[in-house]
Amino acid sequence: MTKNNKSFRLVLKTLLDKSNRNEWTFYLTVSREYLPFWLNDIRSIAVLCQEDGFNLDLPRKVVNMIDIDRLRDRVLSASFSLVGRWAFNNYAQSLRQDLEVTESIAVKLTMAKMIVFQIRSIDLPRNSA
């Protein structure tokens, strides 16, 4: 098997398909830390070692499960305000300037939109002042 991002995602997807959804947070956290080793990315490994390194206090369970597929479908069919589109367009432009791959930009934009959707659904306490 060729060790690249695509093969890593395939292996991770297989693991997640076989595991309990409550364990996904744990597996995803570990996989993010392991990816540079899978890719033999010496620079990223060196940065990990110089910084805080690995967090052994990994989350084990997600209390409120989100149906990612449903959320993604909602995001892809949604329209955003002019201000929202402006922020997403600036983010995409920044990624392009960093020479990100087009497929990667699309995924990151979708993830950003999913985060915005989730933030909008949180009931924040109102300041009574």
N, CA, C and O of each residue as an XYZ file, in Angstrom:
516
protein
N       0.849     -1.180      0.000
C       0.000      0.000      0.000
C       0.894      1.242      0.000
O       1.842      1.338      0.779
N       0.578      2.183     -0.878
C       1.299      3.446     -0.921
C       0.878      4.289      0.273
O      -0.310      4.412      0.571
N       1.856      4.865      0.949
C       1.545      5.679      2.122
C       1.372      7.131      1.695
O       2.345      7.857      1.490
N       0.102      7.539      1.566
C      -0.228      8.919      1.249
C      -1.522      9.282      1.976
O      -2.101      8.456      2.681
N      -1.966     10.523      1.796
C      -3.189     10.971      2.482
C      -4.395     10.122      2.117
O      -5.226      9.807      2.969
N      -4.486      9.754      0.847
C      -5.648      8.978      0.386
C      -5.683      7.597      1.042
O      -6.736      7.162      1.507
N      -4.545      6.909      1.083
C      -4.523      5.578      1.697
C      -4.786      5.676      3.196
O      -5.421      4.795      3.777
N      -4.296      6.753      3.826
C      -4.532      6.935      5.255
C      -6.026      7.115      5.520
O      -6.576      6.510      6.440
N      -6.688      7.964      4.695
C      -8.135      8.165      4.864
C      -8.898      6.861      4.671
O      -9.867      6.594      5.382
N      -8.463      6.053      3.713
C      -9.128      4.781      3.452
C      -9.017      3.847      4.663
O      -9.998      3.227      5.072
N      -7.820      3.758      5.223
C      -7.620      2.911      6.403
C      -8.432      3.448      7.581
O      -9.070      2.680      8.301
N      -8.405      4.767      7.775
C      -9.154      5.366      8.880
C     -10.657      5.161      8.698
O     -11.358      4.854      9.662
N     -11.155      5.327      7.483
C     -12.578      5.113      7.219
C     -12.984      3.680      7.539
O     -14.048      3.442      8.110
N     -12.130      2.725      7.166
C     -12.399      1.317      7.461
C     -12.497      1.107      8.967
O     -13.399      0.418      9.444
N     -11.569      1.702      9.717
C     -11.591      1.590     11.174
C     -12.863      2.209     11.743
O     -13.520      1.610     12.595
N     -13.208      3.390     11.280
C     -14.397      4.063     11.802
C     -15.670      3.308     11.454
O     -16.597      3.256     12.263
N     -15.728      2.724     10.265
C     -16.897      1.942      9.871
C     -17.115      0.741     10.787
O     -18.248      0.309     10.999
N     -16.027      0.208     11.324
C     -16.118     -0.978     12.184
C     -16.267     -0.627     13.661
O     -16.501     -1.512     14.484
N     -16.133      0.649     14.004
C     -16.120      1.023     15.419
C     -17.419      1.708     15.831
O     -18.221      2.127     14.996
N     -17.594      1.804     17.123
C     -18.733      2.485     17.727
C     -18.559      3.985     17.522
O     -17.458      4.501     17.715
N     -19.606      4.694     17.139
C     -19.503      6.136     16.871
C     -19.036      6.917     18.088
O     -18.429      7.978     17.940
N     -19.306      6.417     19.284
C     -18.856      7.105     20.494
C     -17.341      7.080     20.637
O     -16.786      7.852     21.419
N     -16.665      6.212     19.901
C     -15.205      6.128     19.972
C     -14.520      6.934     18.865
O     -13.292      7.015     18.836
N     -15.279      7.516     17.977
C     -14.703      8.224     16.829
C     -13.799      9.380     17.242
O     -12.751      9.589     16.632
N     -14.188     10.134     18.268
C     -13.374     11.269     18.702
C     -11.980     10.796     19.086
O     -10.981     11.413     18.718
N     -11.924      9.713     19.819
C     -10.638      9.146     20.227
C      -9.814      8.742     19.003
O      -8.646      9.112     18.886
N     -10.423      7.987     18.099
C      -9.694      7.508     16.912
C      -9.246      8.662     16.017
O      -8.138      8.632     15.481
N     -10.084      9.664     15.853
C      -9.722     10.802     15.011
C      -8.579     11.605     15.625
O      -7.697     12.079     14.910
N      -8.593     11.757     16.947
C      -7.506     12.468     17.624
C      -6.186     11.732     17.440
O      -5.167     12.335     17.102
N      -6.217     10.439     17.665
C      -5.001      9.634     17.495
C      -4.538      9.666     16.040
O      -3.342      9.777     15.773
N      -5.466      9.573     15.110
C      -5.084      9.540     13.691
C      -4.443     10.854     13.263
O      -3.507     10.848     12.464
N      -4.929     11.982     13.778
C      -4.320     13.274     13.427
C      -2.872     13.341     13.917
O      -2.004     13.895     13.242
N      -2.627     12.784     15.072
C      -1.259     12.804     15.595
C      -0.367     11.794     14.876
O       0.842     12.000     14.777
N      -0.941     10.723     14.381
C      -0.153      9.676     13.728
C       0.143      9.966     12.258
O       1.123      9.458     11.713
N      -0.695     10.777     11.612
C      -0.562     11.027     10.173
C       0.859     11.408      9.743
O       1.344     10.843      8.763
N       1.555     12.332     10.414
C       2.924     12.658      9.969
C       3.860     11.451      9.973
O       4.764     11.364      9.142
N       3.650     10.528     10.896
C       4.488      9.330     10.950
C       4.176      8.409      9.770
O       5.077      7.815      9.178
N       2.885      8.300      9.436
C       2.447      7.489      8.302
C       3.090      8.001      7.011
O       3.517      7.225      6.155
N       3.146      9.343      6.897
C       3.669      9.970      5.686
C       5.188     10.150      5.708
O       5.775     10.618      4.732
N       5.817      9.779      6.817
C       7.258     10.017      7.009
C       7.591     11.493      6.815
O       8.595     11.836      6.192
N       6.741     12.356      7.352
C       6.916     13.806      7.251
C       7.796     14.271      8.412
O       7.303     14.628      9.482
N       9.087     14.257      8.180
C      10.060     14.549      9.228
C       9.874     15.957      9.792
O      10.009     16.156     11.000
N       9.571     16.923      8.950
C       9.373     18.303      9.429
C       8.237     18.377     10.442
O       8.386     18.960     11.516
N       7.106     17.783     10.093
C       5.950     17.819     11.001
C       6.242     17.078     12.302
O       5.824     17.509     13.377
N       6.960     15.965     12.200
C       7.315     15.204     13.405
C       8.224     16.049     14.290
O       8.061     16.066     15.510
N       9.182     16.751     13.683
C      10.084     17.612     14.451
C       9.313     18.720     15.160
O       9.597     19.040     16.315
N       8.329     19.311     14.459
C       7.510     20.361     15.077
C       6.734     19.796     16.252
O       6.649     20.434     17.301
N       6.163     18.601     16.091
C       5.437     17.957     17.195
C       6.344     17.768     18.406
O       5.936     18.005     19.543
N       7.551     17.348     18.156
C       8.495     17.083     19.248
C       8.948     18.373     19.934
O       9.210     18.374     21.137
N       9.042     19.464     19.182
C       9.475     20.738     19.753
C       8.359     21.407     20.543
O       8.617     22.121     21.512
N       7.128     21.174     20.130
C       6.004     21.794     20.816
C       5.562     20.902     21.971
O       6.378     20.194     22.562
N       4.298     20.935     22.284
C       3.778     20.149     23.397
C       3.764     18.661     23.100
O       3.599     17.846     24.008
N       3.935     18.304     21.844
C       3.927     16.888     21.499
C       2.530     16.322     21.524
O       1.582     16.943     21.044
N       2.413     15.149     22.083
C       1.157     14.432     22.056
C       0.391     14.609     23.351
O       0.976     14.749     24.425
N      -0.906     14.600     23.234
C      -1.787     14.712     24.379
C      -2.299     13.320     24.709
O      -3.063     12.734     23.942
N      -1.882     12.799     25.839
C      -2.303     11.447     26.218
C      -3.658     11.431     26.906
O      -4.222     10.363     27.144
N      -4.183     12.603     27.226
C      -5.505     12.711     27.833
C      -6.526     12.900     26.713
O      -7.082     13.984     26.540
N      -6.760     11.835     25.962
C      -7.602     11.911     24.778
C      -9.076     11.787     25.134
O      -9.437     11.022     26.028
N      -9.926     12.531     24.444
C     -11.367     12.390     24.691
C     -11.836     10.997     24.276
O     -11.373     10.459     23.270
N     -12.730     10.429     25.031
C     -13.181      9.065     24.768
C     -14.609      8.988     24.245
O     -14.965      8.030     23.558
N     -15.427      9.980     24.559
C     -16.840      9.847     24.205
C     -17.421     11.201     23.818
O     -17.097     12.228     24.413
N     -18.270     11.179     22.828
C     -18.986     12.380     22.420
C     -20.392     12.280     23.002
O     -21.091     11.286     22.801
N     -20.789     13.310     23.716
C     -22.094     13.270     24.371
C     -23.225     13.439     23.357
O     -24.149     12.627     23.320
N     -23.158     14.468     22.551
C     -24.213     14.728     21.562
C     -23.682     14.380     20.178
O     -22.837     15.088     19.631
N     -24.179     13.296     19.623
C     -23.727     12.860     18.305
C     -24.331     13.741     17.220
O     -25.484     14.163     17.313
N     -23.548     14.006     16.210
C     -23.985     14.795     15.062
C     -23.950     13.882     13.850
O     -22.973     13.165     13.631
N     -24.996     13.908     13.080
C     -25.008     13.137     11.840
C     -24.262     13.965     10.791
O     -24.836     14.852     10.160
N     -22.984     13.659     10.619
C     -22.099     14.425      9.737
C     -22.632     14.444      8.304
O     -22.618     15.488      7.652
N     -23.094     13.313      7.821
C     -23.584     13.259      6.441
C     -24.782     14.186      6.239
O     -24.872     14.890      5.233
N     -25.687     14.177      7.195
C     -26.864     15.052      7.104
C     -26.466     16.520      7.188
O     -26.976     17.364      6.450
N     -25.548     16.803      8.099
C     -25.070     18.179      8.260
C     -24.379     18.656      6.980
O     -24.606     19.779      6.532
N     -23.537     17.804      6.395
C     -22.848     18.167      5.144
C     -23.865     18.437      4.037
O     -23.723     19.409      3.294
N     -24.887     17.591      3.919
C     -25.910     17.799      2.896
C     -26.638     19.129      3.100
O     -26.923     19.840      2.136
N     -26.934     19.458      4.353
C     -27.583     20.733      4.648
C     -26.695     21.904      4.262
O     -27.159     22.889      3.687
N     -25.410     21.787      4.584
C     -24.455     22.853      4.274
C     -24.325     23.044      2.768
O     -24.300     24.173      2.277
N     -24.242     21.935      2.038
C     -24.049     22.024      0.591
C     -25.265     22.615     -0.119
O     -25.133     23.179     -1.206
N     -26.452     22.490      0.490
C     -27.659     23.035     -0.147
C     -28.034     24.407      0.413
O     -29.001     25.016     -0.044
N     -27.287     24.894      1.388
C     -27.621     26.167      2.037
C     -27.055     27.345      1.260
O     -26.099     27.214      0.494
N     -27.665     28.482      1.478
C     -27.099     29.721      0.945
C     -26.695     30.574      2.144
O     -27.388     30.620      3.160
N     -25.571     31.241      1.999
C     -25.060     32.062      3.091
C     -25.217     33.534      2.734
O     -25.315     33.898      1.562
N     -25.237     34.363      3.752
C     -25.345     35.800      3.547
C     -24.100     36.315      2.833
O     -23.099     35.611      2.700
N     -24.188     37.543      2.385
C     -23.048     38.163      1.715
C     -21.831     38.185      2.635
O     -20.715     37.917      2.190
N     -22.034     38.497      3.896
C     -20.930     38.532      4.860
C     -20.351     37.128      5.053
O     -19.134     36.958      5.121
N     -21.221     36.134      5.140
C     -20.756     34.756      5.283
C     -19.959     34.299      4.077
O     -18.901     33.685      4.217
N     -20.470     34.602      2.888
C     -19.750     34.230      1.662
C     -18.410     34.941      1.583
O     -17.420     34.357      1.142
N     -18.373     36.194      2.006
C     -17.137     36.968      1.990
C     -16.083     36.282      2.872
O     -14.927     36.148      2.472
N     -16.488     35.853      4.068
C     -15.543     35.192      4.974
C     -15.044     33.875      4.373
O     -13.849     33.582      4.423
N     -15.952     33.088      3.811
C     -15.542     31.815      3.200
C     -14.633     32.046      1.990
O     -13.657     31.321      1.795
N     -14.956     33.062      1.176
C     -14.123     33.365      0.010
C     -12.719     33.805      0.433
O     -11.732     33.425     -0.198
N     -12.631     34.604      1.497
C     -11.315     35.015      1.998
C     -10.523     33.818      2.519
O      -9.314     33.720      2.312
N     -11.218     32.917      3.193
C     -10.559     31.705      3.690
C     -10.029     30.876      2.518
O      -8.893     30.404      2.556
N     -10.846     30.701      1.485
C     -10.431     29.932      0.312
C      -9.245     30.598     -0.383
O      -8.305     29.924     -0.804
N      -9.295     31.926     -0.500
C      -8.183     32.641     -1.127
C      -6.891     32.455     -0.335
O      -5.818     32.287     -0.914
N      -7.002     32.485      0.978
C      -5.828     32.265      1.830
C      -5.258     30.871      1.617
O      -4.040     30.698      1.556
N      -6.132     29.876      1.503
C      -5.678     28.508      1.252
C      -4.997     28.400     -0.107
O      -3.981     27.719     -0.247
N      -5.565     29.081     -1.115
C      -4.950     29.061     -2.448
C      -3.564     29.696     -2.420
O      -2.646     29.221     -3.089
N      -3.414     30.767     -1.650
C      -2.118     31.432     -1.547
C      -1.088     30.530     -0.870
O       0.112     30.631     -1.124
N      -1.586     29.643      0.002
C      -0.698     28.669      0.651
C      -0.480     27.447     -0.219
O       0.104     26.457      0.222
N      -0.957     27.517     -1.471
C      -0.791     26.456     -2.467
C      -1.451     25.146     -2.059
O      -0.922     24.064     -2.313
N      -2.608     25.260     -1.426
C      -3.384     24.073     -1.081
C      -3.935     23.423     -2.350
O      -4.172     24.103     -3.349
N      -4.132     22.130     -2.308
C      -4.734     21.391     -3.412
C      -6.222     21.747     -3.479
O      -6.875     21.899     -2.446
N      -6.748     21.878     -4.688
C      -8.140     22.285     -4.880
C      -9.109     21.398     -4.103
O     -10.048     21.898     -3.485
N      -8.885     20.081     -4.132
C      -9.754     19.152     -3.398
C      -9.702     19.441     -1.903
O     -10.726     19.385     -1.221
N      -8.530     19.746     -1.401
C      -8.352     20.053      0.014
C      -9.096     21.336      0.385
O      -9.705     21.415      1.451
N      -9.048     22.329     -0.483
C      -9.750     23.585     -0.226
C     -11.254     23.338     -0.117
O     -11.907     23.863      0.785
N     -11.799     22.546     -1.026
C     -13.232     22.246     -0.998
C     -13.627     21.553      0.300
O     -14.654     21.878      0.896
N     -12.821     20.609      0.733
C     -13.112     19.887      1.980
C     -13.042     20.845      3.167
O     -13.919     20.835      4.031
N     -12.002     21.669      3.208
C     -11.842     22.602      4.328
C     -12.968     23.637      4.359
O     -13.435     24.011      5.435
N     -13.406     24.099      3.191
C     -14.531     25.041      3.151
C     -15.815     24.389      3.657
O     -16.577     25.000      4.406
N     -16.047     23.156      3.246
C     -17.235     22.445      3.718
C     -17.178     22.272      5.233
O     -18.183     22.461      5.920
N     -16.010     21.914      5.753
C     -15.856     21.744      7.203
C     -16.102     23.075      7.924
O     -16.763     23.104      8.962
N     -15.577     24.161      7.383
C     -15.786     25.477      7.997
C     -17.275     25.821      8.020
O     -17.783     26.335      9.016
N     -17.963     25.539      6.928
C     -19.403     25.802      6.870
C     -20.152     24.930      7.874
O     -21.120     25.380      8.486
N     -19.714     23.699      8.045
C     -20.353     22.807      9.020
C     -20.163     23.351     10.437
O     -21.072     23.279     11.263
N     -18.992     23.887     10.705
C     -18.724     24.476     12.026
C     -19.647     25.677     12.255
O     -20.221     25.830     13.334
N     -19.785     26.528     11.230
C     -20.674     27.685     11.343
C     -22.109     27.229     11.611
O     -22.790     27.803     12.461
N     -22.570     26.206     10.898
C     -23.918     25.668     11.125
C     -24.074     25.215     12.576
O     -25.085     25.507     13.215
N     -23.091     24.517     13.084
C     -23.187     24.019     14.457
C     -23.157     25.152     15.468
O     -23.887     25.120     16.458
N     -22.319     26.154     15.229
C     -22.261     27.295     16.141
C     -23.604     28.021     16.168
O     -24.068     28.443     17.228
N     -24.223     28.165     15.002
C     -25.531     28.833     14.930
C     -26.599     28.090     15.716
O     -27.543     28.704     16.212
N     -26.461     26.782     15.834
C     -27.492     25.992     16.517
C     -27.324     25.962     18.032
O     -28.192     25.446     18.737
N     -26.221     26.507     18.541
C     -25.987     26.526     19.990
C     -26.758     27.682     20.601
O     -26.699     28.811     20.113
N     -27.484     27.389     21.675
C     -28.196     28.436     22.393
C     -27.217     29.109     23.349
O     -26.861     28.547     24.385
N     -26.784     30.321     22.991
C     -25.866     31.051     23.834
C     -26.649     31.855     24.853
O     -27.711     32.391     24.536
N     -26.137     31.947     26.076
C     -26.847     32.755     27.078
C     -26.870     34.216     26.648
O     -25.863     34.755     26.188
N     -28.016     34.842     26.799
C     -28.177     36.252     26.428
C     -27.716     37.130     27.581
O     -28.015     36.856     28.743
N     -27.001     38.166     27.255
C     -26.560     39.120     28.267
C     -27.729     40.032     28.610
O     -28.262     40.715     27.736
N     -28.130     40.047     29.870
C     -29.316     40.808     30.269
C     -28.987     42.261     30.588
O     -29.862     43.005     31.030
N     -27.764     42.671     30.378
C     -27.376     44.059     30.702
C     -27.911     45.039     29.706
O     -27.676     46.240     29.834
